[in-house]
Amino acid sequence: MHYPIAIDIGDTQQAYSVVVPDLPGCFSAGDTFDEAIANAREAIEGHLESLSEHGDPIPTATAIQQHLNNPEYAGWVWAAVEVDVTPYLGKSHKINVTLPDLLIKRIDSKVGKQSDYKSRSGFLARAALHELERHAK
């Protein structure tokens, strides 16, 4: 999921401040732009972990366009941080899924070439989240 982040550009006296509007209370900072983005990812992951531990739902990311006219962030720079939310969605359950042979082969080939999916189930979970996110906008 791509969470939009608002970045208040720092200067020699002030760090780059980062806010994650879709995750109230989630913020970060960094001495450089790149550090601010990296720290934002850590802040998002920590925030999602806390929500998960308390049994709270994981908020869906909204499109950056939905935040652009917010006067609270006037003059801020926008970016998006991709975070895999599947570890924060709760306990896994085994289900039976029926798919065509060639589709399974394509999925397995992709998983074999791209280790961040980890497994066929990881691929299907990420594809499902992507589709749900796409239709939520």
FIKOLZA-1660 file (N, C-alpha, C; in steps of 0.1 Angstrom, whole numbers, plus 5000, padded with zeros to 4 digits):
% residues 137
   i   px   py   pz ch aa at
   1 5009 4988 5000  A  M  N
   1 5000 5000 5000  A  M CA
   1 5009 5012 5000  A  M  C
   2 5005 5023 4992  A  H  N
   2 5013 5035 4992  A  H CA
   2 5007 5046 5000  A  H  C
   3 5013 5049 5012  A  Y  N
   3 5008 5059 5021  A  Y CA
   3 5014 5073 5017  A  Y  C
   4 5005 5082 5014  A  P  N
   4 5010 5096 5011  A  P CA
   4 5016 5102 5023  A  P  C
   5 5027 5109 5021  A  I  N
   5 5034 5116 5032  A  I CA
   5 5036 5131 5028  A  I  C
   6 5034 5140 5038  A  A  N
   6 5036 5154 5035  A  A CA
   6 5049 5157 5042  A  A  C
   7 5058 5164 5035  A  I  N
   7 5071 5168 5040  A  I CA
   7 5073 5183 5040  A  I  C
   8 5075 5188 5052  A  D  N
   8 5078 5202 5054  A  D CA
   8 5093 5203 5052  A  D  C
   9 5097 5210 5041  A  I  N
   9 5112 5211 5038  A  I CA
   9 5119 5219 5049  A  I  C
  10 5130 5212 5053  A  G  N
  10 5138 5218 5064  A  G CA
  10 5148 5228 5058  A  G  C
  11 5156 5233 5067  A  D  N
  11 5167 5242 5063  A  D CA
  11 5179 5239 5072  A  D  C
  12 5189 5248 5073  A  T  N
  12 5201 5245 5081  A  T CA
  12 5197 5245 5096  A  T  C
  13 5186 5251 5099  A  Q  N
  13 5182 5252 5113  A  Q CA
  13 5171 5242 5117  A  Q  C
  14 5164 5236 5108  A  Q  N
  14 5153 5228 5110  A  Q CA
  14 5153 5215 5102  A  Q  C
  15 5150 5204 5108  A  A  N
  15 5149 5191 5100  A  A CA
  15 5137 5191 5091  A  A  C
  16 5137 5181 5082  A  Y  N
  16 5125 5179 5074  A  Y CA
  16 5115 5172 5082  A  Y  C
  17 5103 5178 5083  A  S  N
  17 5092 5172 5091  A  S CA
  17 5083 5164 5082  A  S  C
  18 5078 5152 5087  A  V  N
  18 5070 5144 5079  A  V CA
  18 5057 5140 5087  A  V  C
  19 5046 5141 5080  A  V  N
  19 5033 5137 5085  A  V CA
  19 5026 5127 5076  A  V  C
  20 5019 5117 5082  A  V  N
  20 5012 5107 5074  A  V CA
  20 4997 5110 5076  A  V  C
  21 4991 5117 5068  A  P  N
  21 4977 5121 5070  A  P CA
  21 4967 5110 5072  A  P  C
  22 4969 5099 5065  A  D  N
  22 4960 5087 5066  A  D CA
  22 4962 5079 5079  A  D  C
  23 4972 5083 5087  A  L  N
  23 4975 5076 5100  A  L CA
  23 4976 5087 5110  A  L  C
  24 4965 5091 5116  A  P  N
  24 4966 5102 5126  A  P CA
  24 4975 5099 5137  A  P  C
  25 4984 5108 5140  A  G  N
  25 4994 5107 5151  A  G CA
  25 5007 5101 5146  A  G  C
  26 5008 5098 5133  A  C  N
  26 5020 5092 5127  A  C CA
  26 5028 5103 5121  A  C  C
  27 5040 5106 5126  A  F  N
  27 5048 5116 5120  A  F CA
  27 5063 5112 5122  A  F  C
  28 5072 5119 5116  A  S  N
  28 5086 5116 5116  A  S CA
  28 5094 5128 5112  A  S  C
  29 5107 5127 5111  A  A  N
  29 5116 5138 5106  A  A CA
  29 5129 5132 5101  A  A  C
  30 5137 5140 5095  A  G  N
  30 5150 5136 5090  A  G CA
  30 5158 5148 5087  A  G  C
  31 5171 5147 5088  A  D  N
  31 5180 5158 5085  A  D CA
  31 5181 5161 5070  A  D  C
  32 5178 5150 5062  A  T  N
  32 5178 5152 5047  A  T CA
  32 5165 5147 5042  A  T  C
  33 5162 5150 5029  A  F  N
  33 5149 5146 5023  A  F CA
  33 5149 5131 5023  A  F  C
  34 5160 5124 5019  A  D  N
  34 5160 5110 5018  A  D CA
  34 5158 5103 5032  A  D  C
  35 5165 5109 5042  A  E  N
  35 5164 5104 5055  A  E CA
  35 5150 5106 5061  A  E  C
  36 5143 5117 5057  A  A  N
  36 5129 5119 5061  A  A CA
  36 5120 5108 5056  A  A  C
  37 5122 5105 5043  A  I  N
  37 5114 5094 5037  A  I CA
  37 5117 5081 5044  A  I  C
  38 5129 5077 5046  A  A  N
  38 5133 5065 5052  A  A CA
  38 5127 5064 5066  A  A  C
  39 5128 5075 5074  A  N  N
  39 5122 5075 5087  A  N CA
  39 5107 5075 5087  A  N  C
  40 5101 5080 5077  A  A  N
  40 5086 5079 5075  A  A CA
  40 5082 5065 5074  A  A  C
  41 5090 5057 5066  A  R  N
  41 5086 5043 5065  A  R CA
  41 5087 5036 5078  A  R  C
  42 5097 5038 5086  A  E  N
  42 5098 5032 5099  A  E CA
  42 5087 5037 5108  A  E  C
  43 5083 5049 5107  A  A  N
  43 5072 5054 5116  A  A CA
  43 5059 5048 5112  A  A  C
  44 5057 5046 5099  A  I  N
  44 5044 5040 5094  A  I CA
  44 5044 5025 5099  A  I  C
  45 5055 5018 5097  A  E  N
  45 5055 5004 5101  A  E CA
  45 5053 5003 5116  A  E  C
  46 5059 5011 5124  A  G  N
  46 5057 5011 5138  A  G CA
  46 5043 5014 5142  A  G  C
  47 5037 5024 5135  A  H  N
  47 5023 5028 5138  A  H CA
  47 5013 5016 5134  A  H  C
  48 5016 5010 5123  A  L  N
  48 5007 4998 5119  A  L CA
  48 5009 4987 5129  A  L  C
  49 5021 4985 5133  A  E  N
  49 5023 4974 5143  A  E CA
  49 5015 4977 5156  A  E  C
  50 5015 4989 5160  A  S  N
  50 5008 4993 5172  A  S CA
  50 4993 4991 5170  A  S  C
  51 4988 4995 5159  A  L  N
  51 4974 4993 5156  A  L CA
  51 4970 4978 5156  A  L  C
  52 4979 4970 5150  A  S  N
  52 4977 4956 5149  A  S CA
  52 4977 4949 5163  A  S  C
  53 4986 4953 5171  A  E  N
  53 4987 4948 5185  A  E CA
  53 4975 4951 5193  A  E  C
  54 4968 4962 5190  A  H  N
  54 4956 4966 5198  A  H CA
  54 4943 4961 5191  A  H  C
  55 4945 4954 5180  A  G  N
  55 4933 4949 5173  A  G CA
  55 4925 4959 5165  A  G  C
  56 4932 4971 5163  A  D  N
  56 4925 4981 5155  A  D CA
  56 4927 4979 5140  A  D  C
  57 4918 4984 5132  A  P  N
  57 4919 4982 5117  A  P CA
  57 4930 4990 5111  A  P  C
  58 4936 4985 5100  A  I  N
  58 4946 4991 5093  A  I CA
  58 4940 5001 5083  A  I  C
  59 4942 5014 5085  A  P  N
  59 4936 5024 5076  A  P CA
  59 4941 5022 5061  A  P  C
  60 4932 5023 5052  A  T  N
  60 4935 5023 5038  A  T CA
  60 4942 5036 5034  A  T  C
  61 4952 5036 5026  A  A  N
  61 4958 5048 5021  A  A CA
  61 4949 5055 5011  A  A  C
  62 4949 5068 5011  A  T  N
  62 4941 5075 5001  A  T CA
  62 4951 5081 4991  A  T  C
  63 4946 5085 4980  A  A  N
  63 4954 5091 4969  A  A CA
  63 4959 5105 4974  A  A  C
  64 4971 5108 4970  A  I  N
  64 4977 5121 4973  A  I CA
  64 4968 5133 4969  A  I  C
  65 4961 5131 4958  A  Q  N
  65 4952 5142 4953  A  Q CA
  65 4942 5146 4963  A  Q  C
  66 4938 5137 4972  A  Q  N
  66 4928 5140 4982  A  Q CA
  66 4933 5149 4993  A  Q  C
  67 4946 5150 4994  A  H  N
  67 4952 5158 5004  A  H CA
  67 4957 5172 4999  A  H  C
  68 4959 5173 4986  A  L  N
  68 4965 5185 4980  A  L CA
  68 4959 5198 4984  A  L  C
  69 4946 5199 4986  A  N  N
  69 4939 5211 4989  A  N CA
  69 4938 5214 5004  A  N  C
  70 4944 5205 5012  A  N  N
  70 4943 5207 5027  A  N CA
  70 4952 5218 5031  A  N  C
  71 4946 5229 5036  A  P  N
  71 4954 5241 5039  A  P CA
  71 4965 5238 5050  A  P  C
  72 4963 5228 5058  A  E  N
  72 4972 5224 5068  A  E CA
  72 4986 5221 5062  A  E  C
  73 4986 5216 5050  A  Y  N
  73 4999 5212 5043  A  Y CA
  73 5002 5221 5032  A  Y  C
  74 4998 5233 5032  A  A  N
  74 5001 5243 5021  A  A CA
  74 5016 5245 5021  A  A  C
  75 5022 5244 5009  A  G  N
  75 5036 5246 5008  A  G CA
  75 5045 5233 5011  A  G  C
  76 5039 5222 5015  A  W  N
  76 5046 5210 5018  A  W CA
  76 5048 5202 5005  A  W  C
  77 5058 5193 5005  A  V  N
  77 5060 5185 4994  A  V CA
  77 5054 5171 4996  A  V  C
  78 5048 5165 4986  A  W  N
  78 5042 5152 4988  A  W CA
  78 5050 5141 4982  A  W  C
  79 5050 5130 4988  A  A  N
  79 5056 5117 4983  A  A CA
  79 5047 5106 4988  A  A  C
  80 5050 5094 4984  A  A  N
  80 5043 5082 4988  A  A CA
  80 5053 5072 4993  A  A  C
  81 5050 5065 5004  A  V  N
  81 5059 5054 5009  A  V CA
  81 5051 5041 5008  A  V  C
  82 5057 5031 5001  A  E  N
  82 5051 5018 4999  A  E CA
  82 5054 5010 5011  A  E  C
  83 5044 5004 5017  A  V  N
  83 5045 4996 5029  A  V CA
  83 5037 4983 5027  A  V  C
  84 5043 4972 5029  A  D  N
  84 5035 4959 5029  A  D CA
  84 5027 4958 5042  A  D  C
  85 5014 4959 5041  A  V  N
  85 5006 4958 5053  A  V CA
  85 5002 4944 5057  A  V  C
  86 5005 4934 5049  A  T  N
  86 5000 4921 5052  A  T CA
  86 5005 4916 5066  A  T  C
  87 5017 4919 5071  A  P  N
  87 5021 4914 5084  A  P CA
  87 5012 4920 5095  A  P  C
  88 5005 4931 5092  A  Y  N
  88 4997 4938 5103  A  Y CA
  88 4982 4935 5102  A  Y  C
  89 4978 4925 5093  A  L  N
  89 4964 4923 5091  A  L CA
  89 4958 4911 5100  A  L  C
  90 4967 4906 5108  A  G  N
  90 4962 4895 5117  A  G CA
  90 4966 4881 5113  A  G  C
  91 4962 4872 5120  A  K  N
  91 4965 4858 5119  A  K CA
  91 4961 4853 5105  A  K  C
  92 4969 4845 5099  A  S  N
  92 4966 4839 5086  A  S CA
  92 4956 4827 5087  A  S  C
  93 4948 4825 5077  A  H  N
  93 4939 4814 5076  A  H CA
  93 4941 4807 5063  A  H  C
  94 4940 4794 5064  A  K  N
  94 4941 4786 5052  A  K CA
  94 4928 4786 5045  A  K  C
  95 4928 4788 5032  A  I  N
  95 4916 4787 5024  A  I CA
  95 4918 4779 5011  A  I  C
  96 4908 4774 5005  A  N  N
  96 4909 4767 4993  A  N CA
  96 4906 4776 4981  A  N  C
  97 4915 4778 4972  A  V  N
  97 4913 4787 4960  A  V CA
  97 4915 4778 4948  A  V  C
  98 4906 4780 4938  A  T  N
  98 4907 4773 4926  A  T CA
  98 4911 4783 4915  A  T  C
  99 4922 4780 4908  A  L  N
  99 4927 4789 4897  A  L CA
  99 4931 4781 4885  A  L  C
 100 4931 4786 4873  A  P  N
 100 4935 4779 4861  A  P CA
 100 4950 4776 4862  A  P  C
 101 4954 4765 4856  A  D  N
 101 4968 4760 4856  A  D CA
 101 4978 4770 4852  A  D  C
 102 4975 4777 4840  A  L  N
 102 4984 4786 4835  A  L CA
 102 4986 4799 4844  A  L  C
 103 4975 4803 4850  A  L  N
 103 4976 4814 4860  A  L CA
 103 4985 4810 4872  A  L  C
 104 4983 4798 4877  A  I  N
 104 4992 4794 4888  A  I CA
 104 5006 4793 4884  A  I  C
 105 5009 4789 4871  A  K  N
 105 5023 4788 4866  A  K CA
 105 5029 4802 4865  A  K  C
 106 5021 4812 4861  A  R  N
 106 5025 4826 4859  A  R CA
 106 5028 4832 4873  A  R  C
 107 5019 4829 4883  A  I  N
 107 5021 4834 4896  A  I CA
 107 5034 4828 4902  A  I  C
 108 5036 4815 4901  A  D  N
 108 5047 4808 4907  A  D CA
 108 5060 4813 4900  A  D  C
 109 5060 4816 4887  A  S  N
 109 5071 4821 4880  A  S CA
 109 5075 4835 4886  A  S  C
 110 5065 4843 4888  A  K  N
 110 5067 4857 4893  A  K CA
 110 5073 4856 4907  A  K  C
 111 5067 4847 4916  A  V  N
 111 5072 4846 4929  A  V CA
 111 5087 4841 4929  A  V  C
 112 5090 4832 4920  A  G  N
 112 5104 4827 4919  A  G CA
 112 5114 4838 4915  A  G  C
 113 5109 4847 4907  A  K  N
 113 5118 4858 4903  A  K CA
 113 5118 4870 4912  A  K  C
 114 5108 4872 4920  A  Q  N
 114 5107 4883 4929  A  Q CA
 114 5105 4879 4943  A  Q  C
 115 5116 4877 4951  A  S  N
 115 5116 4871 4964  A  S CA
 115 5108 4879 4974  A  S  C
 116 5104 4892 4972  A  D  N
 116 5097 4899 4982  A  D CA
 116 5083 4894 4984  A  D  C
 117 5078 4886 4974  A  Y  N
 117 5064 4880 4976  A  Y CA
 117 5065 4868 4986  A  Y  C
 118 5076 4862 4987  A  K  N
 118 5079 4851 4996  A  K CA
 118 5072 4838 4993  A  K  C
 119 5060 4838 4988  A  S  N
 119 5052 4826 4985  A  S CA
 119 5040 4830 4976  A  S  C
 120 5034 4819 4971  A  R  N
 120 5022 4821 4962  A  R CA
 120 5011 4828 4971  A  R  C
 121 5010 4825 4983  A  S  N
 121 5000 4831 4992  A  S CA
 121 5003 4846 4994  A  S  C
 122 5016 4849 4995  A  G  N
 122 5020 4863 4997  A  G CA
 122 5017 4871 4984  A  G  C
 123 5019 4865 4973  A  F  N
 123 5016 4872 4960  A  F CA
 123 5001 4874 4959  A  F  C
 124 4992 4864 4962  A  L  N
 124 4978 4866 4962  A  L CA
 124 4973 4876 4972  A  L  C
 125 4979 4876 4984  A  A  N
 125 4975 4886 4994  A  A CA
 125 4978 4900 4989  A  A  C
 126 4990 4902 4983  A  R  N
 126 4993 4915 4979  A  R CA
 126 4984 4919 4967  A  R  C
 127 4981 4910 4958  A  A  N
 127 4973 4913 4946  A  A CA
 127 4959 4917 4951  A  A  C
 128 4954 4910 4961  A  A  N
 128 4941 4913 4967  A  A CA
 128 4940 4926 4973  A  A  C
 129 4951 4930 4981  A  L  N
 129 4952 4943 4987  A  L CA
 129 4952 4954 4977  A  L  C
 130 4960 4952 4966  A  H  N
 130 4961 4961 4956  A  H CA
 130 4948 4964 4949  A  H  C
 131 4940 4953 4946  A  E  N
 131 4927 4954 4940  A  E CA
 131 4917 4961 4949  A  E  C
 132 4918 4958 4962  A  L  N
 132 4909 4965 4972  A  L CA
 132 4912 4980 4973  A  L  C
 133 4925 4983 4973  A  E  N
 133 4929 4997 4974  A  E CA
 133 4925 5004 4961  A  E  C
 134 4927 4998 4950  A  R  N
 134 4923 5005 4937  A  R CA
 134 4908 5008 4936  A  R  C
 135 4900 4999 4941  A  H  N
 135 4886 5002 4941  A  H CA
 135 4880 5010 4952  A  H  C
 136 4889 5013 4962  A  A  N
 136 4884 5021 4973  A  A CA
 136 4886 5036 4970  A  A  C
 137 4893 5039 4959  A  K  N
 137 4895 5053 4956  A  K CA
 137 4884 5059 4947  A  K  C
% end
